[in-house]
Amino acid sequence: MNHEAVSAVFFEESYIVPADQTARSLFSRLPHGKDYAEQLIECLATGYLVAVIESVCIREVQRLTDAEVEVVVGRSIRIDHLGPIPPGSPLRLRGWVERLSDRSVTFRVRAHDAHEVVCEAVVTLVATSRETIESRITAKVSALREPGS
């Protein structure tokens, strides 16, 4: 990871909320949410909001890593979903590097629509060895295939 370049990262990103990323839509596809999905609102699901924010942060760090050697993964996300975001809404995300260590970077992200701040988040990502993480995944997949696992 290029620490000097990462430390200067600032992004401004626009995102239009698709109709299939609402709480109702997401929960209707989950086994535990099917029974009550129709009672939920037609606004951006917090889970999708997390994914949108994390994907933009990962993209920014990924640009400054050697993808053959390193992979960027999420370590932690703290999010305050502060307001409803209906489908079709243009969302504006602004983020900057708040903290940088040897292998990790922490972003502060704020999202707003035309009316208000709808989200504040802190995202910590880690640039880790691709070989190491792939080895760990392989070991877990192998363990799942063993009888009695």
Protein Blocks (a to p, Z undefined) as FASTA:
>chain_A
ZZklmmmgccdddddddfklcfklmmmmpmklmmmmmmpccdddfklmmmmmmmmmmmmm
mmmccfklpccddfbdcdddfbdcdehiacddddddfbdcfkbccdddddddfkbcfbdc
ddddddddfklmmmmmmmmmmmmmpghZZ
